[in-house]
């Protein structure tokens, strides 16, 4: 139920966020369109005022008599347009555009609407742009025959509008990015928390299962020791006492694993480097595990190929690293284990390989197996014991010694974990 509510909230929030983004985008587009219309309206109004001033000049009596005296086949209106001074037009247009707060470089022209022949033009190279400009105003007169147009052209007009809106667009984009980033972070955190909660639940279930077995065994052995018929038989007493001791050690080891996780998270333990012979350590661990492996009809092979095999390391941690890898090789071999421990070296350090022929690991899990509490799901089957912290511990310790670990594996063909351990210990002595 809680999972459904969380998913529903995420979906609703995502839809609402999408709506906000679309609405903001619409507002920005609408603002740009409004700004464009405002520019066109201001330019048009300014041009109307220019034409009105020109018409006032044409209606001036002294000016009219001047043109009447030079009348030819062209009309008075045509003569007037053709006699306009370019400097006068430039002054009028500039003044009116400034009055309308349009402070942009421009080009202008006056052309015959029928022939598209320019009478006046500020830039001959822009004839086509001036004819097609959206800023045009007819220069009209009563009883006129010809139709002339005053046209103004602004280069990069769209960029000019965008520049005026740049701050608004930037702030809108910034706020949307902040909202999207916040939503992504919260959603990601929520999903990670849900995943972590599931992992912790699995961890608790595994730990409970692992703890119940030795506790039950100790309980049964203790009950047997309390029976009078057992107490009189020393071999039975020794047998059950050994069971209790071994199971108690098992409980201690499991508790130590749990404590190791807390120590790894806080970095509150020291690394005390010393000279360790890797080959000698491998032989000791092999001898310790041989009884367990041979009891399952398995074998352990060692191949010491490293020319230099003495490294600076914390011996306890290196022992735990190799023990974890060897125990995993044994645990994840459902039939008779076949474990191969091999080494080789280069000028920087020793490579230690722990290979098995067990169940293997799919490549999709490679990046997860070193995470804390992670175990590849096998349902509720607890045939492989563990808490999912062994490889997390291994990777953390190896990297604390400036080394690294790799895995090569295929399902059904076994796994090979390769640890690179440098000859020289890191400069720090505390895991951080």
N, C-alpha and C positions, 0 to 999 in steps of 0.2 A: 504493500500500500504506500509506504514511504517512498519507494522507488518510483512509483507511478506519479506521485505528487511532485517529486523533484523533476522528473522528465516533463511533466505538464508545465511547470513554472518556467523551465528553460525554453520550451517551445513558445509559450506566450510572450516571454521576454524577447526572444529572437524576432517574433513577428512584430512586436511593438517597436523594437529597435529598427527594423527594416522600414516600418511606417515613418518613423522619425527621419530616417535618412532620405527617404523618398520625398517627404514633405519639405525638408530643408533644401534638397536639390531643386524642387519646384520653386521654392521661394527665391533661390539664387537666380534661376533661369528667368523668373518673372521680374526680378529686380533689374537684370540686364536688359530685358525687353523694355521695361519702363524707362530706364536710363537712355536707351536708344531712341525711344519715342520722344523723350524730353529734348534730346539733342536735335532731332529732326524738327521738332516744333519751334525751338528757339532759333535755329538757323532760318527756317521758313519765315518766321516773324521778322527777323532782321532783314531778310531779303525783300520782304514786302515794304519795309520802311525805306530801303534803298530805292526801290522802284517808285514809291510815292514822292520821294525827293527829286528823282529824275523828272517825273511828270510835272512837279512844281516848277522846275527849271524850264521845261518846254512851254509852260503856260505863261512864262514871263514875257511881257509885251515887247520889251527891247530885244529879247532873244528871238521871239517869233518873227519880228520885222526883219531881223538879220537873215533868217532862213527864207522868208518870203522873197527877199531880194535876190536870192540865189536859187530860186526854184527851177528845177529841171523836170525831166520826165518822172523822177522819183517824187513820192509824196513828201509833205512837210515832215511827217512822222519819221520816214526813212532817213531824210536828211539830218534830222535831229539825232537819231541813234548813231549814224555814221560819223557825226562830228563830235561825239563825246570824247572827253580827254581821259586817257587811261589812268592818269594820276588821280583825277577826281573820283573815278569809280573805285579805285583802290582805297582812297581815304574814306569814302562812304561805307564800303563793305566792312573795312577794318573797324571803324567806329561803331557800327551797328552790332557786329559780332561781339565786340568787347562789352557793349551795353547788355547783351544777352548772356554774358559770361561764357562765351565760346572762345577760349584762348588757344586756338589751334592754327598752325600754318595751313594755308589754303591756296588754291589756284582758281581762277574765274575766267569766264568768257561770256560774250554776247553773240548769239548766232541766229540766223534766219531759220525759223521753224520748218519752212518748206524745203529749202535747199541744204540746210545744215552747214551753210557757209558762215564762218566766223567773221564778224566785224571787228571784234576786240577779243584778244586771248592773251593770257599771262604766260602760258607755256604751250608752244606748238606741239610738243610731244604728247600732250594729254588731251588731244581733240576727242578721241573715242570715249575716254573716261568722263570728260565734261558733258558730252552729249547724253551719256547713259547715267549721269549722276541723278540721285534722287532729290537733290537740293536744286530745284529750278523754279523760276518765277517769271511769268509772262510780263513783258513790258507793253502794256496796252494803251490805246488812245482812241477816243471817239472817232468814228468814220474812217478808221485806218483800214488799209488793205493788207499790209504785211503783218506777220506775227513774229515778234522777236522774243527771245528768252535770255534772261540772266541766269547763268548756271554757276554753281560753286562746287568744287571737289576737294575733299579731305583725303589725303593718303593715310593708310593704316587706320581707318576709322574705327574698325572693330577693336583693334588693339588699344586705341584711345579710351574706348568705353570700358574695356577690361581693366585698364590701368586705374581708372577712376573707382572701380569696384574691387580692386585687388585686395585691400585690407579686409573688406567684408568677406570676400571669398576665402581668404587665408584663415581668418578667424573661424568661419563656418567649418572649413575642412579640418582645422585643428581640433575644434570641439567635437566634431563627429569622430575623428580619430581617437580622441581621449575616451569617448563613450564606448566605441567599438573595442578598444584595447581593454578597458575596464570590464566590459561584458565577457570578452574572451578570457581574461585572467580569472574572473570569478567562476566562470563555467569550468575552465580547466582545473582550478583548485577544487571545485565541488566534485568533479569526476575523479580527480586524484584522491580526494578524501574518501569517496565511496569505494574506490579500488583498494586503498590502504585499509579501510575498515574490513573489506572482504578478506584481504591478506591476513590481517591480524586475527580475524575470526578463524580462518584456516589454521593459523599458527597456534591459537589457543586449543583448537580441536586436536591438532597433532600432538601438542605438548601433553594435553590431558590423556590422550591415548597412550603415549609413550611412558607417562608417569604411572598410569594405572597398572601396567604389566609388572614392573619390579615391586610395586607396593603389594600387589596381590601375591606375588611369589614370596616376598618376605613374610606376609601374613600367614600363608600356608606353612612355610618352613618353621615359623615361630610356634604355631599350633602343634606341629609334629614334635618339636622339642619339649613341649609341655606334657606330652604323653609319657606315662611311667614306663611302658614297654620300650620306648625309644631311649629314654634316659639311661637305661641299664646297658645299652649297646653302644660302646664308644665309637664304633665306625659310623653308626647312624648319626650320632651327635656331631661328629666331625663333618659328615656329609651335609647336614642341614645348616650347620654353622658356616660352612664354606659358601653355601647358596646365599645365606643372609649377607655374608661379607661381600660377595660378588655383586649382588643386586644393590647393596648399599653403595658400592663403588659406581655402579651404573647410574644411580640416582645422583651421586655427587658430580659425575661427568656431565649429566644433563643440566644440572643446576649451573655448572661452570660455563656451559655453552650459552645459557641465558644471560649470565653475567658478562660474558665476552661481548655480547651485542651492546650492552650499556657502555662498556669501556670503549668499544670502537666508536660509538656515537659521540662520546665526550672527549676522546683522545687522552684519557687519563692514565696511560701506562707507558712505561719507558721501553726503549729499544736499547739493549746493552750489547753492542757488537763485540764479537770475539772470533778468533780463527776457528772455523768449522770445516772438517773434512766431509764433503758431501757424500763421497763413496762410502766412507765408514758409517755415516748416519743412515744411509739407505740400507746397508747390510743389517744394522741393528733393528731398523723398523721391519725389514723383511722377515727377520728371524722371529720377531714378536707376532707378526700376522700369519706366519706359516701354519701354525696349528689351526687357526680359524679357516684358512683357505683350503688346506688339505682335508679338513673334516668335510668339506663339500666337494671333494675329489678335484680340487683346482690346483693350479700351479702358479708360482711367481718366478719370473725370469728377470735377472739383472744384467744389464749391458753397460759396463763402465767404459765409455769411449772418450771421456774428457781428459785431455792431456794435463790440464791444471784444474784441480778439483777442491782447493781450499779457498773458502770465501770468508769475508767478514760479515757476520750475521748474528742476530740474537738466536742462540741455539734453541731455546724453548719455542720461539715462534716458528723457526724453520722446521723444527720437529713437528709442530702442530700442523703446519702447511702440508708437509708430505704425508702425514698421517691421515689428514682429511681426504686428500686425493686418493690414497691407497684404499681407504675404507669405502669411499664412493665407488671405486672400481670393483670392489668386492660386492657391495650392496646392490649395485645396478647390473650385476651379472646373474640372471635368474637361474642359469644352470651352472655347471662346473666353471668357476672363474679361471680366466687366463689373463694374468696381469704381467705387463712388461714394463720395467722401470729402466730407462736408458738415459745416458748423459752424453753430451759433447760440449766443447768449449770453443770460444774465440778469444780475442785479445781483451775483451771487456768483461766477460763473465762466463757462467756455466748455464747451459740449457738442460733442464731436467724434465723428462717426458714420462708421463704415467698413462699407459695405454691399456685398454681392456677390450674385450670382445662381447660386451654386454648389449643392453637394449638400445643404446645410442640416443642421440638428441637431435631433433629436427632443427634446421638452421634458423627457423623463425624464433626459437627460444634462446639463441646464443646471447642476445643482448639483455636477456632477463635473468639468466641463471645466476649471475653474480649479485643480484639485488637481494637486499635483506628480506628474509622470510619467504622468498620465492621458491616454490616447488612446482614442478610440472604436474598438472592435475591428472590424477588417476581415479577420480571419483572418490568414493568413501573407502576404497581399499587401502589398508595400511600395511601392505606387505613390505614396503621399503620404509625403514624407520628414519626419523630425522625431523629437525625443526625448520630447515631451509635457511640456516645461517652459516653452514660450513664454507661454501664457496664465497659468500660475502666476506667472511673472515680471511680466507685465503687471499682474495684479491686485495683487500685492504692492507694486509701485512706485506705482501709482495711489493705493492706500490710504495709503501712506507720505506722499503729498502731500496727504492729507485729501480725496481724491476718491473716486469710485466708478465701477464699470463694470457695465453691463447687457447682456444678450443677448436678441435677438428672432430667432426662427428657426423654420422649418418644413422638414421633409425635402422635398427636391426644389425648394424655392422660394428657397433662399439664406439667408444670415445677415446680421444687422446688429448690430455691437458698438458700443455708445454709451458713451463715456468722458466723465465730468464732471471737468473740471480747474479747481480754484478759482483765482481771480486771485492770491491771496496764498499764499505758501508757509507750511507749518506752522512752529511756533516752534522745533521741534527740527531739528537738522541731521544727525542720525545715525539711520538706520533701526533701530528696536528691536524 
